[in-house]
Amino acid sequence: MDLEKSVNPTSTLLNQCQPNQYPSQPVSTQPVPISTSVNPTSTHLNQCQPNQYPSQPVSTQPVPFSTNDLPISTSDRDNQYPSQPVTNSTSDHLSQYQLNQLCEVERSVASLRADLPPAVEELRHAVETFRMRLETTEHLSWLGFYKKGIGEPLGNLGNSHPYWKNVQYRRKAEEEVTTVCSKFREICDGVVGLDTQELLRLPSFNNWAWKDWEILFLLQHMYNDLGLLSKFGIETEVFRKFLCRVYHCYNQVPFHNFMHAFCVTQMMYGMICKCDLQRRLGDLDVLILLTSCVCHDLDHPGFNNIYQINARTELALRYNDISPLENHHCSVAFSVLERNECNIFKNVPAEDYKKVREGIIRCILATDMARHNEILSDFREIQEFSFENRAHVNVLFMVLIKVADISNEARPLDIAEPWLECLMQEFFNQSDLEKLEGLPVSPFMDREKVTKPSSQCSFIGFVLLPLFEALGTVLPELDVRHFDFLF
């Protein structure tokens, strides 16, 4: 298209006036520069007959022109300026005009944005949050937005706990595992201080103050303090490799991670010491309880059994929808123990090993919350509990590990609240994925419906307290009505 024709809109319009109206004013064929403050058509239009454009007021605003807007045929346009080239002057004026228009649009947008209601800003924040979730959640990578290496937690939890720094989804990097285990090796021959030994037996122990390699060291102390390594011929080097392998098999998910496994083990250790369970139950049973806690959530993917079953995952298919996660935790635990360098039970007699395996499987499977009412009812039905009755002891095992597993709410608020944030983050991650995949969304996991107070009041009132009260009937030291161990 001839650019010059598009910027000289007066020539054709002048030709439409009466022929004698401008006898001494020839029509110029030179390009007329367009000014942002003057509309070049307005003056000439006013010189035409007053009734020629009766219903069209003259605009004083700059109007971008195109040959397509002019009342002239294609053939006329082709013949009107047969030899006029596009001049640099015309091009420069047009570019300046477009730039001015663009700046005006930008100023208008900025002005409008300043006047937007708060709801729009909230919507923008929600979109940004969702974008970050898509870019940082590995299990949503199939959408094509995932950017590997972004480590902050997802969701809006306010001031998240420092534990979340540089946490990525699922598998630990080999470098991290190597670093943690190397640092554990540097301190593993040391001795835990007396003050720490006392704190380690209390629910007020602050797990957030310790690094992962220090946590491994504290786990080693628990086994040594109860004399389990010497009593069952567990080689120190084998035990340390077992702990490192267990650490490796825990994923970096918000809640069901290695730190959670330590807290469950630490609570069990505290109850063993407080209630003198080593004397009441025996060394082998204490070994079963402690090891079950260490291994009870191995390779947890961060999505519960409800999701596994509804999404028809490999675990749900493998275990026929029956406690798929807990069965998987057991399987991983004994896969670790099958390694000769990690088998802490290799010197245990065959008959005792059979009891160990049965006991660990029973304990870990009991952590499936779908079995909560069943286990609690069985425990309440015991009229006169006897430590000599194996059936009674087996039910006690399940109640003990369940208490340890959900005991975060029994800790001081500054320790318990970060755990609640982690749990809700894992729940929200699951409900977000369920929505994306069109699966049923668990009401207690939906970020749009759940609040901290409502979730905790229900959980403590209907799950935690009844379990603690039932346990207190058998172990009075843990009776919530007259003891300061938990509250």
C-alpha positions as CSV (number, residue, x, y, z in Angstrom):
1,M,0.0,0.0,0.0
2,D,1.3,3.5,-0.8
3,L,2.0,5.0,2.6
4,E,1.9,8.5,1.4
5,K,-1.7,8.3,0.2
6,S,-2.7,7.2,3.7
7,V,-1.3,10.3,5.3
8,N,-2.7,13.0,2.9
9,P,-6.5,12.7,3.5
10,T,-7.4,16.1,2.3
11,S,-7.0,15.7,-1.5
12,T,-10.0,13.6,-2.1
13,L,-12.1,15.4,0.4
14,L,-11.3,18.7,-1.3
15,N,-12.4,17.3,-4.7
16,Q,-15.8,16.6,-3.2
17,C,-16.5,20.3,-2.5
18,Q,-18.1,22.6,-5.2
19,P,-15.8,23.1,-8.1
20,N,-15.7,26.9,-8.0
21,Q,-15.4,27.2,-4.2
22,Y,-11.6,27.2,-4.3
23,P,-10.7,28.7,-7.7
24,S,-7.3,29.8,-6.6
25,Q,-6.3,27.0,-4.3
26,P,-4.8,24.1,-6.1
27,V,-4.7,20.7,-4.4
28,S,-1.3,19.9,-3.0
29,T,0.2,16.6,-3.9
30,Q,2.8,16.9,-1.2
31,P,2.5,14.8,2.0
32,V,1.1,16.7,5.0
33,P,2.8,16.0,8.3
34,I,0.3,14.9,10.9
35,S,0.4,16.6,14.2
36,T,-0.9,15.1,17.4
37,S,-2.6,18.3,18.3
38,V,-4.3,19.2,14.9
39,N,-6.6,17.0,12.9
40,P,-5.6,17.8,9.2
41,T,-9.2,17.2,7.9
42,S,-11.0,19.5,10.2
43,T,-10.0,22.8,8.5
44,H,-10.7,21.6,5.0
45,L,-14.0,20.1,6.0
46,N,-15.2,23.3,7.5
47,Q,-14.6,25.0,4.1
48,C,-17.0,22.6,2.3
49,Q,-20.7,23.4,2.0
50,P,-22.2,23.6,5.5
51,N,-24.8,20.9,4.8
52,Q,-22.4,18.4,3.4
53,Y,-21.8,16.7,6.7
54,P,-24.8,17.8,8.8
55,S,-24.7,15.0,11.3
56,Q,-21.0,14.6,11.8
57,P,-19.4,17.0,14.3
58,V,-15.9,17.9,13.6
59,S,-13.5,16.1,15.9
60,T,-10.4,17.9,17.2
61,Q,-8.8,14.7,18.5
62,P,-6.0,13.0,16.5
63,V,-7.4,10.2,14.2
64,P,-5.2,7.6,12.6
65,F,-5.8,7.5,8.8
66,S,-5.8,4.7,6.3
67,T,-6.6,4.8,2.6
68,N,-9.3,2.2,3.3
69,D,-11.2,5.0,5.2
70,L,-11.2,7.4,2.3
71,P,-14.1,7.6,-0.2
72,I,-12.0,6.7,-3.2
73,S,-11.8,3.6,-5.3
74,T,-8.8,1.4,-5.6
75,S,-8.2,2.4,-9.2
76,D,-8.3,6.1,-8.2
77,R,-5.9,5.5,-5.5
78,D,-3.5,3.7,-7.8
79,N,-3.6,6.7,-10.3
80,Q,-3.7,9.6,-7.9
81,Y,-0.1,9.5,-6.9
82,P,1.7,7.6,-9.7
83,S,5.1,8.9,-9.0
84,Q,5.3,9.9,-5.4
85,P,7.8,7.8,-3.3
86,V,7.4,7.3,0.4
87,T,9.6,9.9,2.1
88,N,11.6,9.5,5.2
89,S,9.8,12.6,6.6
90,T,6.4,10.9,6.3
91,S,7.6,7.7,7.9
92,D,9.2,9.6,10.8
93,H,6.0,11.5,11.5
94,L,3.9,8.3,11.4
95,S,6.3,6.5,13.8
96,Q,6.2,9.5,16.2
97,Y,2.4,9.5,16.1
98,Q,2.2,5.8,16.9
99,L,4.7,6.2,19.8
100,N,2.7,9.0,21.2
101,Q,-0.5,7.0,21.0
102,L,1.2,4.0,22.7
103,C,2.4,6.2,25.5
104,E,-1.1,7.6,25.9
105,V,-2.5,4.1,26.2
106,E,0.1,3.1,28.8
107,R,-0.8,6.2,30.8
108,S,-4.5,5.3,30.6
109,V,-3.8,1.7,31.7
110,A,-1.7,2.9,34.7
111,S,-4.5,5.3,35.7
112,L,-7.1,2.6,35.5
113,R,-5.0,0.2,37.5
114,A,-4.7,2.6,40.3
115,D,-8.4,2.9,40.5
116,L,-9.1,-0.9,40.6
117,P,-10.9,-2.3,43.6
118,P,-9.1,-4.5,46.1
119,A,-10.8,-7.6,44.7
120,V,-8.9,-7.3,41.4
121,E,-5.6,-7.2,43.3
122,E,-6.6,-10.3,45.2
123,L,-7.5,-12.0,42.0
124,R,-4.1,-11.1,40.6
125,H,-2.4,-12.5,43.7
126,A,-4.4,-15.7,43.4
127,V,-3.4,-16.1,39.8
128,E,0.3,-15.6,40.7
129,T,0.0,-18.1,43.5
130,F,-1.5,-20.6,41.1
131,R,1.2,-19.9,38.5
132,M,3.9,-20.6,41.2
133,R,2.2,-23.8,42.1
134,L,2.2,-25.0,38.5
135,E,5.9,-24.0,38.2
136,T,7.1,-25.6,41.5
137,T,5.0,-28.8,41.9
138,E,6.6,-31.8,40.2
139,H,3.5,-33.9,40.1
140,L,1.9,-31.2,38.0
141,S,4.7,-31.2,35.5
142,W,2.5,-32.9,32.9
143,L,0.8,-29.5,32.4
144,G,4.1,-28.2,31.0
145,F,4.7,-25.4,33.5
146,Y,7.0,-27.1,36.0
147,K,10.5,-25.5,36.5
148,K,12.9,-27.8,38.2
149,G,14.9,-26.4,41.1
150,I,12.4,-23.9,42.6
151,G,12.4,-24.9,46.3
152,E,9.9,-22.7,48.2
153,P,6.8,-24.4,49.6
154,L,3.5,-23.9,47.8
155,G,0.4,-22.2,49.0
156,N,-0.1,-19.2,51.2
157,L,0.8,-20.1,54.8
158,G,2.1,-16.7,55.9
159,N,5.4,-17.0,57.7
160,S,6.3,-20.6,57.0
161,H,8.8,-22.5,59.1
162,P,12.5,-22.3,58.3
163,Y,12.4,-26.0,57.7
164,W,10.9,-25.3,54.3
165,K,14.0,-23.5,53.0
166,N,15.2,-25.1,49.7
167,V,12.7,-28.0,50.0
168,Q,11.7,-29.6,46.8
169,Y,9.1,-32.1,46.1
170,R,9.7,-35.8,46.8
171,R,13.1,-37.4,46.3
172,K,16.1,-36.1,48.1
173,A,19.1,-35.3,45.9
174,E,22.0,-37.8,46.3
175,E,24.3,-35.0,47.2
176,E,22.1,-34.0,50.1
177,V,21.9,-37.6,51.4
178,T,25.7,-37.9,51.1
179,T,26.3,-34.6,53.0
180,V,23.9,-35.5,55.8
181,C,25.3,-39.0,56.3
182,S,28.9,-37.7,56.2
183,K,28.1,-35.1,58.9
184,F,26.4,-37.8,60.9
185,R,29.6,-39.9,60.7
186,E,31.6,-37.0,62.0
187,I,29.6,-36.8,65.3
188,C,28.3,-40.4,65.7
189,D,31.0,-41.4,68.2
190,G,30.1,-38.5,70.5
191,V,27.9,-38.5,73.6
192,V,24.6,-36.7,74.0
193,G,24.7,-34.2,76.8
194,L,22.7,-34.8,80.0
195,D,20.4,-31.9,79.5
196,T,19.5,-33.2,76.0
197,Q,19.0,-36.7,77.3
198,E,16.4,-35.4,79.7
199,L,14.7,-33.3,77.1
200,L,14.6,-36.2,74.6
201,R,12.2,-38.0,76.9
202,L,9.7,-35.1,77.0
203,P,7.0,-34.0,74.5
204,S,8.4,-30.5,74.8
205,F,11.5,-31.6,72.9
206,N,12.0,-29.1,70.0
207,N,12.7,-31.0,66.8
208,W,12.9,-27.7,64.8
209,A,16.2,-26.8,66.5
210,W,18.1,-29.8,65.2
211,K,19.7,-30.6,61.8
212,D,19.1,-33.9,60.0
213,W,22.5,-35.3,60.9
214,E,21.9,-34.4,64.5
215,I,18.5,-36.2,64.4
216,L,20.3,-39.3,63.2
217,F,22.6,-39.0,66.1
218,L,19.7,-38.7,68.5
219,L,18.1,-41.8,67.1
220,Q,21.3,-43.7,67.7
221,H,21.3,-42.5,71.3
222,M,17.7,-43.8,71.9
223,Y,18.7,-47.4,70.8
224,N,21.9,-47.2,72.8
225,D,20.2,-45.7,75.9
226,L,17.7,-48.7,75.9
227,G,20.6,-51.1,75.4
228,L,19.1,-52.5,72.2
229,L,22.3,-52.7,70.2
230,S,24.2,-54.7,72.7
231,K,21.2,-57.0,73.7
232,F,20.5,-58.0,70.1
233,G,24.0,-58.1,68.7
234,I,23.4,-55.2,66.4
235,E,26.7,-54.0,65.0
236,T,27.2,-50.3,65.3
237,E,28.3,-49.9,61.7
238,V,25.3,-51.8,60.4
239,F,23.0,-49.8,62.6
240,R,24.4,-46.5,61.3
241,K,24.1,-47.7,57.7
242,F,20.5,-48.7,58.5
243,L,19.7,-45.2,59.7
244,C,21.3,-43.5,56.7
245,R,19.3,-45.8,54.4
246,V,16.1,-45.0,56.2
247,Y,16.9,-41.3,55.9
248,H,17.4,-41.8,52.1
249,C,14.0,-43.5,51.8
250,Y,12.0,-40.6,53.3
251,N,10.8,-38.1,50.7
252,Q,10.8,-34.3,51.0
253,V,7.1,-33.9,51.3
254,P,5.5,-31.3,53.6
255,F,4.5,-33.6,56.5
256,H,5.2,-37.3,56.2
257,N,8.9,-36.9,56.0
258,F,12.0,-37.9,58.0
259,M,11.5,-35.3,60.7
260,H,8.0,-36.6,61.3
261,A,9.4,-40.1,61.6
262,F,11.8,-38.9,64.2
263,C,9.1,-37.1,66.2
264,V,7.0,-40.3,66.3
265,T,10.0,-42.3,67.4
266,Q,10.9,-39.7,70.0
267,M,7.3,-39.7,71.5
268,M,7.4,-43.5,71.6
269,Y,10.8,-43.4,73.3
270,G,9.4,-40.9,75.9
271,M,6.4,-43.2,76.6
272,I,8.7,-46.2,76.9
273,C,10.8,-44.4,79.5
274,K,7.8,-42.8,81.3
275,C,5.8,-46.0,81.6
276,D,8.7,-48.4,82.1
277,L,7.5,-50.4,79.1
278,Q,10.9,-52.1,78.8
279,R,10.3,-53.9,82.0
280,R,6.6,-54.5,81.4
281,L,6.9,-55.7,77.8
282,G,10.5,-56.8,77.3
283,D,13.4,-55.8,75.2
284,L,12.2,-57.5,72.0
285,D,8.9,-55.7,72.1
286,V,10.6,-52.3,72.7
287,L,12.9,-53.0,69.7
288,I,9.7,-53.7,67.6
289,L,8.0,-50.5,68.8
290,L,11.0,-48.2,68.2
291,T,11.9,-49.7,64.8
292,S,8.3,-49.5,63.7
293,C,8.2,-45.8,64.4
294,V,11.4,-45.2,62.5
295,C,10.1,-46.9,59.4
296,H,6.3,-46.2,59.6
297,D,6.1,-43.7,56.7
298,L,9.0,-44.8,54.5
299,D,8.7,-43.5,50.9
300,H,5.4,-41.6,51.6
301,P,4.4,-39.7,48.4
302,G,2.5,-37.0,50.2
303,F,-0.9,-38.2,49.1
304,N,-3.1,-40.3,51.3
305,N,-4.9,-43.6,50.7
306,I,-8.0,-41.9,49.6
307,Y,-6.1,-40.3,46.7
308,Q,-4.3,-43.6,45.9
309,I,-7.5,-45.5,45.6
310,N,-9.5,-42.8,43.7
311,A,-6.6,-42.2,41.3
312,R,-6.1,-45.9,40.9
313,T,-2.4,-45.5,41.4
314,E,0.2,-48.3,41.2
315,L,0.1,-48.7,45.0
316,A,-3.7,-49.1,45.1
317,L,-3.6,-51.7,42.3
318,R,-0.7,-53.6,44.0
319,Y,-2.4,-53.8,47.4
320,N,-6.0,-54.1,46.2
321,D,-7.1,-50.8,47.8
322,I,-6.3,-52.2,51.3
323,S,-4.1,-49.7,53.2
324,P,-1.9,-49.2,50.1
325,L,0.5,-46.7,51.7
326,E,1.0,-48.6,55.0
327,N,1.6,-51.8,53.1
328,H,4.1,-49.9,51.0
329,H,5.9,-48.6,54.1
330,C,6.2,-52.1,55.4
331,S,7.6,-53.3,52.1
332,V,10.2,-50.6,51.8
333,A,11.2,-51.2,55.5
334,F,12.0,-54.9,54.9
335,S,13.6,-54.1,51.6
336,V,16.0,-52.0,53.5
337,L,16.5,-54.7,56.1
338,E,17.2,-57.2,53.3
339,R,20.4,-55.4,52.5
340,N,23.1,-57.2,54.5
341,E,24.9,-54.0,55.4
342,C,21.6,-52.6,56.8
343,N,20.1,-55.7,58.4
344,I,20.0,-54.8,62.1
345,F,18.2,-58.1,62.8
346,K,20.7,-60.5,61.2
347,N,22.0,-61.7,64.6
348,V,18.5,-62.2,66.0
349,P,17.3,-65.8,66.3
350,A,14.9,-67.0,63.6
351,E,12.0,-67.4,66.0
352,D,12.5,-63.9,67.4
353,Y,12.9,-62.4,63.9
354,K,9.5,-63.9,63.0
355,K,8.0,-62.0,66.0
356,V,9.9,-58.9,64.9
357,R,8.5,-59.0,61.4
358,E,5.0,-59.7,62.5
359,G,5.1,-57.0,65.1
360,I,6.5,-54.3,62.8
361,I,3.9,-55.1,60.1
362,R,1.1,-55.0,62.7
363,C,2.3,-51.6,64.0
364,I,2.8,-49.9,60.7
365,L,-0.5,-51.2,59.3
366,A,-2.3,-49.8,62.4
367,T,-1.3,-46.2,61.4
368,D,-3.9,-46.3,58.7
369,M,-6.5,-43.8,60.0
370,A,-9.2,-45.8,58.3
371,R,-8.7,-48.4,61.0
372,H,-8.9,-45.9,63.9
373,N,-12.4,-46.7,65.2
374,E,-11.8,-50.5,64.7
375,I,-8.6,-50.4,66.8
376,L,-10.0,-48.1,69.5
377,S,-13.1,-50.3,69.8
378,D,-11.0,-53.5,70.2
379,F,-8.9,-51.8,72.9
380,R,-11.9,-50.6,74.8
381,E,-13.4,-54.0,74.8
382,I,-10.6,-55.4,76.9
383,Q,-12.1,-55.7,80.4
384,E,-9.0,-56.5,82.4
385,F,-5.8,-55.8,80.5
386,S,-2.9,-58.2,81.1
387,F,0.7,-57.8,79.9
388,E,0.8,-61.6,80.0
389,N,-1.9,-61.9,77.4
390,R,-0.4,-61.6,73.9
391,A,-3.6,-60.6,72.3
392,H,-3.9,-57.7,74.7
393,V,-0.3,-56.7,74.1
394,N,-0.8,-56.7,70.3
395,V,-3.7,-54.3,70.6
396,L,-1.6,-52.1,72.9
397,F,1.1,-52.0,70.4
398,M,-1.3,-50.6,67.8
399,V,-2.7,-48.0,70.2
400,L,0.8,-46.9,71.3
401,I,2.1,-46.3,67.8
402,K,-1.2,-44.5,66.9
403,V,-0.8,-42.2,69.9
404,A,2.8,-41.5,68.9
405,D,1.8,-40.9,65.3
406,I,-0.8,-38.2,66.1
407,S,0.9,-36.7,69.1
408,N,2.0,-33.3,67.6
409,E,-1.1,-31.7,69.2
410,A,0.2,-32.9,72.6
411,R,3.3,-30.8,72.2
412,P,3.8,-27.1,73.1
413,L,2.2,-24.7,70.7
414,D,5.4,-23.3,69.3
415,I,6.4,-26.8,68.3
416,A,3.0,-28.1,67.3
417,E,1.8,-25.2,65.1
418,P,4.5,-25.5,62.4
419,W,3.6,-29.2,62.1
420,L,0.0,-28.2,61.6
421,E,1.1,-25.8,58.8
422,C,3.0,-28.7,57.2
423,L,0.1,-31.0,57.5
424,M,-2.4,-28.5,56.0
425,Q,0.1,-27.8,53.1
426,E,0.2,-31.5,52.3
427,F,-3.6,-31.7,52.4
428,F,-3.9,-28.6,50.2
429,N,-1.5,-30.1,47.7
430,Q,-3.6,-33.2,47.5
431,S,-6.9,-31.4,47.1
432,D,-5.5,-29.1,44.4
433,L,-4.4,-32.2,42.5
434,E,-7.8,-33.9,43.0
435,K,-9.5,-30.9,41.5
436,L,-7.2,-30.8,38.5
437,E,-7.8,-34.5,37.9
438,G,-11.5,-34.4,38.5
439,L,-11.4,-36.7,41.6
440,P,-13.5,-36.4,44.7
441,V,-12.0,-33.8,47.0
442,S,-11.8,-34.6,50.7
443,P,-13.6,-31.8,52.6
444,F,-11.0,-31.7,55.4
445,M,-8.3,-31.0,52.8
446,D,-9.9,-28.3,50.7
447,R,-8.1,-25.0,51.2
448,E,-11.4,-23.2,50.4
449,K,-13.2,-24.9,53.3
450,V,-10.7,-25.8,56.0
451,T,-9.4,-23.5,58.7
452,K,-6.8,-24.3,61.4
453,P,-9.2,-23.9,64.4
454,S,-12.0,-26.0,62.9
455,S,-9.7,-28.8,61.8
456,Q,-7.9,-28.9,65.2
457,C,-11.1,-28.8,67.3
458,S,-12.6,-31.7,65.5
459,F,-9.4,-33.8,65.4
460,I,-8.5,-33.3,69.1
461,G,-12.1,-33.8,70.3
462,F,-13.0,-36.8,68.2
463,V,-9.7,-38.6,67.6
464,L,-6.8,-37.6,69.9
465,L,-8.5,-37.3,73.3
466,P,-10.5,-40.5,73.1
467,L,-7.3,-42.4,72.2
468,F,-5.3,-40.9,75.0
469,E,-8.0,-41.5,77.5
470,A,-8.3,-45.1,76.5
471,L,-4.5,-45.6,76.8
472,G,-4.6,-43.9,80.2
473,T,-6.8,-46.7,81.5
474,V,-4.0,-49.2,80.9
475,L,-1.0,-46.9,81.5
476,P,-2.1,-44.5,84.3
477,E,1.1,-42.5,83.8
478,L,-0.4,-41.3,80.5
479,D,-3.9,-40.4,82.0
480,V,-4.7,-37.0,80.7
481,R,-6.7,-36.2,83.7
482,H,-3.9,-36.0,86.2
483,F,-0.6,-35.8,84.5
484,D,1.5,-33.1,83.0
485,F,3.5,-35.2,80.5
486,L,1.4,-34.1,77.6
487,F,-0.3,-30.8,78.5
